Amino acid sequence: MCGDTTRTANGGTIAVVFPLDQLCSSNSSVASLSSSPDSVTSTASMSPYSLFFRDPESNSRKTKATFHIDDADTYNALRGHRQLDMRIEKYGDLSTNTATSPPPLHKFRLDFARGQSTAGPAPRTVEFELPERLDLGASEKGVVGRQVTMEAGGSILGVGIVGYN
C-alpha cells in the first residue's frame, strides 16, 4: 500500500464506479464508451459509489457483491432501474466502446428489489450473491484490473476499474 492511511484493509476487491456523465465531462475519450447517444441514460444526478467483491465466509461457493452508496439520489436512481446488468469486461480500458468490445468476462443481472439492503443514513448498502465464485486476483480469469460497466436497459450508467481493497 502506498502512502500513510488509517484505513484498514478489508480484503477482497473494490471498484469505484463513476457515473458516465462525470467521466464524459472530465475525459473526452470516455465519450466513446457507448455506440450511440441513445444508449446512455443521464446520470447527472448520480455520484460515484463503491462496489466490493468478497469471497464467501460460509460454505457457499459464490462471491458476494456489495454496493456502498453514500448519496440518496444515486441510491434511488439505481433502485429505480430495478434490473441492472453488471459487466466485468475482459480489459481495463475505459476508453473502449463496450458495444464493439469482445463479450465480457462476466455478466450478471442484479435485481435491486431483491438485493439485501440497509436503509437509513449513508452509506446505504445493497448486497448480492453472484451466481458463481469470481477469481478476486490478477490472473487470466481474475477481476483485478478489469473494467466494470453498470447498465440498465442497454444504457450505460457508470464504469470503474476493479482493484485490491
FENDAJO-V650592 format. One record per residue. RES is the residue in one letter. D_FIRST is the distance of its C-alpha to the first C-alpha in Angstrom with 1 decimal. Layout:
# FENDAJO-V650592
[[RES,D_FIRST] [RES,D_FIRST]]
This chain:
# FENDAJO-V650592
[[M,0.0] [C,3.8] [G,6.7] [D,8.4] [T,9.0] [T,11.6] [R,10.8] [T,10.7] [A,9.4] [N,12.7] [G,12.6] [G,14.4] [T,13.8] [I,14.4] [A,16.4] [V,17.3] [V,20.9] [F,22.7] [P,26.5] [L,28.3] [D,30.3] [Q,27.2] [L,25.9] [C,29.4] [S,29.9] [S,26.8] [N,27.0] [S,30.4] [S,29.3] [V,28.1] [A,31.6] [S,32.5] [L,30.6] [S,33.8] [S,37.1] [S,39.2] [P,39.2] [D,40.7] [S,37.6] [V,35.4] [T,35.8] [S,35.3] [T,32.0] [A,32.7] [S,32.6] [M,29.3] [S,25.8] [P,22.4] [Y,21.5] [S,18.8] [L,19.6] [F,17.9] [F,18.8] [R,18.9] [D,21.1] [P,24.1] [E,24.5] [S,28.2] [N,30.5] [S,30.0] [R,28.7] [K,27.5] [T,24.2] [K,23.9] [A,23.0] [T,22.6] [F,23.0] [H,21.9] [I,24.2] [D,24.5] [D,27.5] [A,31.0] [D,32.2] [T,29.4] [Y,30.0] [N,33.7] [A,33.5] [L,31.5] [R,33.9] [G,36.8] [H,36.2] [R,36.3] [Q,35.6] [L,32.4] [D,31.3] [M,27.7] [R,27.2] [I,24.3] [E,25.3] [K,25.2] [Y,23.3] [G,20.6] [D,22.9] [L,23.6] [S,26.7] [T,28.5] [N,31.5] [T,31.1] [A,34.9] [T,35.2] [S,32.0] [P,32.3] [P,32.4] [P,29.1] [L,27.3] [H,27.7] [K,29.8] [F,30.3] [R,32.8] [L,31.7] [D,34.4] [F,33.1] [A,36.3] [R,35.5] [G,31.8] [Q,31.1] [S,30.4] [T,30.1] [A,32.3] [G,32.2] [P,29.9] [A,26.6] [P,24.4] [R,26.8] [T,25.6] [V,27.4] [E,26.6] [F,28.0] [E,28.4] [L,28.2] [P,31.1] [E,29.0] [R,25.8] [L,23.1] [D,20.9] [L,17.4] [G,15.9] [A,16.1] [S,19.7] [E,23.2] [K,23.5] [G,19.9] [V,18.9] [V,15.4] [G,16.0] [R,19.4] [Q,21.2] [V,22.4] [T,25.8] [M,27.6] [E,31.3] [A,34.5] [G,37.9] [G,36.7] [S,35.2] [I,31.5] [L,29.9] [G,26.3] [V,23.6] [G,19.8] [I,17.3] [V,15.7] [G,11.9] [Y,9.9] [N,9.9]]
